[in-house]
Amino acid sequence: MKAYKRLVLSLVLAFIVGCTIFAVEGEGTLLFSDSFENNRIGGKPAGWEGTGMSIVDRRRVSIPDGTFAVRLDNSPTENGTIYKIFDNLDKCRLYVSFYQPENFRENLYIDVKTAENGRIFGLFITGSGNVRIRNAGVQSENILNLANNNWHRVMLEWDTSTQIWHAWVIRSSGNVPLTPEGGAKFDPAYEGNPPRMILFEIPKREDRKVAYIDQVELYTLSE
């Protein structure tokens, strides 16, 4: 009986700890989410702007969540881009999953911008998966490598009042920081011009390049 009670107590404690971890990770109010399920194959993602963006299913790439994802295709004259503008992104947390296929790999930008398309901060992932950050408008050296042909999930968090942002790679073993311990800085060139846009993009090239995006979640952390 004592062993049974200890087991029950252990399970209850594990449940409480699990709920606490979930609560911490889930802080904030969901502002927007899209796994692109309410779309059709080959169509443009509903509610988004961009070029070279289309809906694909599991016949093109593995899907981490649901049935559909977005493919970004570049061209010799246009970037492959998907973006969305919001009224207020002053204090937020952004999640996104991405996939860079080895056969058509290309640099991928995950940016938070002004409404006029000025890059305030973001991640630069090279075609081979090397992650760099934008700190005060300056691109860093390689920080971490994320292998091609795999889905990866990142989280960005920022506060306009402090002009500081943070980023992590989300892993089952624990989040891996990409920014310095105290965070990275907004680009000072856009001071007074707040974040309003989230954008995912691959640059134009002469030869075909591809990247995939899925599971976009945006939370406001403002009280």
C-alpha positions in Angstrom: 0.0 0.0 0.0 2.8 2.4 0.9 4.5 1.6 -2.5 1.2 2.4 -4.2 0.8 5.7 -2.4 4.4 6.6 -3.3 3.6 5.8 -7.0 0.5 7.9 -6.9 2.3 10.8 -5.3 5.1 10.6 -7.9 2.6 10.7 -10.7 0.8 13.7 -9.2 4.1 15.6 -8.8 5.1 14.8 -12.3 1.8 16.1 -13.6 2.2 19.3 -11.6 5.7 19.8 -12.9 4.6 19.1 -16.4 1.7 21.6 -16.1 4.1 24.2 -14.7 6.5 23.8 -17.6 3.6 24.1 -20.0 2.3 27.2 -18.3 5.7 28.9 -18.5 6.1 28.0 -22.2 2.6 29.1 -22.9 2.7 32.5 -21.2 1.1 35.3 -23.2 -2.0 35.5 -25.3 -2.2 33.9 -28.7 -2.4 36.6 -31.3 -2.2 34.5 -34.5 -1.5 30.9 -35.6 -1.5 29.1 -38.9 -0.5 25.6 -39.9 -2.0 26.2 -43.4 -4.7 23.5 -43.1 -7.5 25.7 -44.4 -6.0 25.9 -47.9 -5.8 23.9 -51.1 -2.7 22.3 -52.8 -1.0 24.7 -55.2 -2.9 27.7 -53.9 -1.5 30.8 -52.1 -1.7 30.7 -48.3 -4.9 32.5 -47.3 -4.3 35.7 -45.3 -0.7 36.1 -46.3 1.2 38.3 -48.7 4.3 37.3 -50.7 5.8 35.9 -53.9 6.7 32.4 -54.9 4.6 30.9 -52.0 2.3 27.9 -52.4 0.6 25.2 -50.4 2.0 21.6 -50.6 1.2 18.3 -49.0 3.1 15.2 -47.9 3.8 14.2 -51.5 6.3 17.1 -51.6 7.7 17.1 -48.0 7.1 15.5 -44.6 4.6 17.7 -42.6 5.3 18.3 -38.9 1.7 19.3 -38.1 -1.4 18.3 -40.1 -1.5 17.9 -43.9 -0.2 21.1 -45.5 2.8 23.4 -45.4 4.1 26.4 -47.4 6.8 26.0 -50.1 8.9 29.1 -50.9 10.2 29.0 -54.5 12.6 31.7 -55.8 13.2 32.8 -59.4 15.9 34.7 -61.2 14.0 37.9 -60.6 12.0 37.4 -57.3 12.6 36.2 -53.8 10.4 33.5 -52.4 8.6 35.4 -49.6 5.7 35.0 -47.2 4.8 37.8 -44.8 2.1 39.2 -42.7 1.6 42.7 -41.1 0.0 43.4 -37.7 -1.2 46.4 -35.9 1.0 45.9 -32.8 4.0 43.6 -32.3 5.6 45.6 -29.5 6.2 42.7 -27.1 5.7 39.3 -28.7 6.9 35.7 -29.1 7.1 34.0 -32.5 7.4 30.3 -33.3 8.0 28.9 -36.7 9.1 25.5 -38.2 11.2 25.3 -41.3 12.8 22.8 -43.6 15.7 23.2 -46.1 16.0 20.4 -48.6 19.5 19.4 -49.4 19.0 19.2 -53.2 17.5 22.7 -53.5 18.9 24.3 -50.4 19.1 28.1 -50.0 19.6 30.8 -47.4 16.5 31.4 -45.3 15.6 34.6 -43.5 13.3 34.7 -40.5 12.8 38.4 -39.8 10.7 40.8 -37.8 10.4 44.1 -39.7 8.8 47.5 -39.8 5.6 47.9 -41.8 7.8 49.5 -44.5 10.0 46.3 -44.8 12.9 47.5 -42.7 14.7 44.6 -40.9 14.7 45.3 -37.2 16.2 41.9 -36.2 16.0 38.2 -37.2 17.7 35.0 -38.1 19.8 34.2 -41.2 20.1 30.4 -41.8 22.5 29.6 -44.6 21.7 27.0 -47.2 23.8 24.4 -45.3 21.9 25.2 -42.1 24.3 27.5 -40.3 22.3 29.9 -38.1 23.4 33.5 -37.7 21.6 36.4 -35.9 21.2 40.1 -36.6 22.5 42.0 -33.5 22.1 45.8 -33.7 21.9 45.3 -37.5 25.1 43.4 -37.8 25.2 39.8 -38.9 27.0 37.4 -36.5 29.3 34.4 -37.3 27.8 30.9 -37.4 26.3 30.0 -34.1 24.7 26.5 -34.7 24.2 24.1 -37.5 20.8 22.7 -38.3 21.0 19.8 -40.7 19.2 19.9 -44.1 16.3 17.5 -44.8 14.9 18.0 -41.3 12.2 20.2 -39.7 13.5 22.6 -37.1 11.5 24.9 -34.9 12.7 28.2 -33.6 11.3 30.8 -31.2 11.9 34.6 -31.2 10.9 36.9 -28.4 11.2 40.6 -28.2 10.3 43.8 -26.3 10.2 47.2 -28.1 10.5 49.1 -24.8 14.0 47.6 -24.2 15.0 47.2 -27.9 16.1 43.6 -27.0 15.3 40.3 -28.6 16.1 36.6 -27.9 16.0 33.5 -30.0 16.1 29.7 -29.4 16.0 26.5 -31.3 13.2 24.3 -29.8 14.4 20.8 -29.0 12.9 18.0 -26.9 16.0 17.9 -24.8 15.7 21.7 -24.1 15.8 25.0 -25.9 19.1 26.0 -27.3 19.8 29.8 -27.2 21.0 31.5 -30.3 21.3 35.1 -28.9 23.7 36.2 -26.1 22.6 35.7 -22.5 21.4 39.3 -22.2 19.7 39.2 -25.6 20.6 40.9 -28.9 19.8 44.4 -29.9 17.3 45.9 -32.4 18.8 47.6 -35.4 19.2 51.2 -34.2 18.5 52.4 -37.8 14.8 51.7 -37.1 14.5 53.2 -33.6 11.1 54.8 -33.3 9.8 52.6 -36.2 8.3 49.6 -34.3 8.0 46.0 -35.5 4.8 45.2 -37.4 5.8 42.5 -39.9 6.8 38.8 -39.6 8.6 37.5 -42.8 10.1 34.3 -44.1 12.1 34.5 -47.3 14.7 32.9 -49.6 16.6 35.1 -52.0 16.3 35.2 -55.8 18.8 33.0 -57.7 19.4 31.9 -61.3 18.8 28.2 -60.3 15.8 26.9 -58.5 15.9 27.0 -54.7 13.2 25.9 -52.2 12.4 26.1 -48.5 9.3 25.1 -46.4 7.5 26.8 -43.6 4.9 25.5 -41.2 3.4 25.9 -37.7 3.5 29.7 -37.3 2.4 30.9 -33.8 2.5 34.4 -32.6 1.8 35.5 -29.0 1.5 38.9 -27.5 3.3 39.3 -24.1 1.9 42.7 -23.3 -0.3 42.9 -20.3 
